[in-house]
Amino acid sequence: MLLMDFFKKHSLHYNGLDKNPPDFLYLSIGNLLMGILTAYVVALGNGNNAKKGFTIAAIVGFLVSSGMDSIMFAQMNLGSRTSILVDVIAATILSGIIGAFVGWWYGRKPAA
C-alpha cells in the first residue's frame, strides 16, 4: 500500500493483469508461508534477539526477492529496473522487521 503509486508509475499494465478485488485467500496463504519461512530461518540461524533476527531475515529476504524479481524481470514485461530495485529494498527491510520480531519472540524469557 505504501509504495502502490510508485509501482503503478514504474510498471506496465495490461487488461486483466490486476485482480480486482485480489484473491485474499491466496494472499493470506502466501503471507503465512513467508512468515513460516522467516521463523524457520531465524530459528536455524539461532536468532534469539531482535538484532540477530533482523540480520538473518533481511539477508534471506534480500536473496529471495532479488532472485524472484530477477527471474520475473527476465521473463515478463511487468516492471522497470527501478521498480525491481525498489521492490528488493522494500522486501529486504520488511523481511528484516519481521525477523526482528521473530528473533525477539524466540529470545523471550520463560514466565516464572
C-alpha positions as CSV (number, residue, x, y, z in Angstrom):
1,M,0.0,0.0,0.0
2,L,2.8,2.4,0.9
3,L,4.5,2.1,-2.5
4,M,1.4,1.5,-4.6
5,D,1.6,4.8,-6.6
6,F,5.3,4.3,-7.2
7,F,4.8,0.8,-8.6
8,K,1.8,1.9,-10.8
9,K,4.1,4.5,-12.3
10,H,7.0,2.2,-12.9
11,S,5.1,-0.9,-14.1
12,L,3.5,-1.9,-17.4
13,H,-0.2,-2.6,-17.1
14,Y,-2.3,-5.0,-19.3
15,N,-6.0,-5.6,-19.3
16,G,-6.8,-8.3,-16.8
17,L,-3.4,-8.2,-15.1
18,D,-4.6,-6.9,-11.8
19,K,-7.3,-8.8,-10.0
20,N,-9.9,-6.5,-8.5
21,P,-10.5,-7.5,-5.8
22,P,-7.4,-9.5,-5.0
23,D,-7.9,-13.2,-4.0
24,F,-7.4,-12.7,-0.3
25,L,-7.3,-16.5,0.4
26,Y,-4.2,-17.0,-1.6
27,L,-2.7,-13.7,-0.4
28,S,-3.2,-14.9,3.2
29,I,-1.7,-18.3,2.4
30,G,1.3,-16.7,0.7
31,N,1.9,-14.4,3.6
32,L,1.5,-17.2,6.1
33,L,4.1,-19.3,4.2
34,M,6.6,-16.5,4.1
35,G,6.1,-16.0,7.8
36,I,6.8,-19.7,8.4
37,L,9.9,-19.4,6.2
38,T,11.1,-16.4,8.2
39,A,10.6,-18.1,11.5
40,Y,12.3,-21.2,10.3
41,V,15.5,-19.5,9.0
42,V,15.7,-17.3,12.1
43,A,15.5,-20.4,14.3
44,L,18.1,-22.2,12.1
45,G,20.4,-19.1,12.5
46,N,19.9,-19.1,16.3
47,G,18.3,-15.6,16.0
48,N,17.3,-15.2,19.7
49,N,17.2,-11.4,19.8
50,A,15.8,-8.7,17.6
51,K,19.2,-7.7,16.1
52,K,20.1,-11.3,15.0
53,G,16.6,-11.9,13.8
54,F,16.7,-8.7,11.7
55,T,20.0,-9.6,10.2
56,I,19.1,-13.2,9.3
57,A,15.7,-12.3,7.8
58,A,17.0,-9.3,5.9
59,I,19.7,-11.4,4.2
60,V,17.2,-14.1,3.3
61,G,14.6,-11.5,2.2
62,F,17.2,-9.8,0.0
63,L,18.3,-13.1,-1.6
64,V,14.7,-14.4,-2.2
65,S,13.4,-11.1,-3.5
66,S,16.5,-10.5,-5.7
67,G,16.2,-14.0,-7.1
68,M,12.5,-13.9,-7.8
69,D,12.5,-10.3,-9.1
70,S,15.4,-11.1,-11.4
71,I,13.7,-14.1,-12.9
72,M,10.4,-12.2,-13.3
73,F,12.2,-9.3,-14.9
74,A,13.9,-11.6,-17.3
75,Q,10.7,-13.3,-18.3
76,M,8.0,-10.7,-18.3
77,N,7.5,-7.0,-19.2
78,L,5.9,-6.0,-15.9
79,G,8.3,-3.5,-14.4
80,S,11.4,-1.4,-14.9
81,R,14.8,-1.9,-13.4
82,T,13.9,0.9,-11.0
83,S,10.8,-0.9,-9.8
84,I,12.8,-4.1,-9.3
85,L,15.4,-2.3,-7.2
86,V,12.8,-0.6,-5.0
87,D,10.9,-3.9,-4.6
88,V,14.1,-5.6,-3.4
89,I,14.9,-2.8,-1.0
90,A,11.4,-2.8,0.4
91,A,11.3,-6.6,0.7
92,T,14.7,-6.6,2.5
93,I,13.5,-4.0,5.0
94,L,10.1,-5.7,5.6
95,S,11.8,-9.1,6.0
96,G,14.2,-7.6,8.5
97,I,11.4,-6.1,10.5
98,I,9.5,-9.4,10.6
99,G,12.8,-11.2,11.5
100,A,13.4,-8.7,14.3
101,F,10.0,-9.6,15.8
102,V,10.7,-13.3,15.4
103,G,14.1,-13.0,17.0
104,W,12.7,-11.0,19.9
105,W,10.0,-13.7,20.3
106,Y,12.5,-16.5,20.3
107,G,14.7,-14.7,22.9
108,R,11.9,-14.0,25.4
109,K,12.5,-15.4,28.9
110,P,10.0,-18.1,30.0
111,A,7.4,-16.9,32.5
112,A,8.4,-17.7,36.1
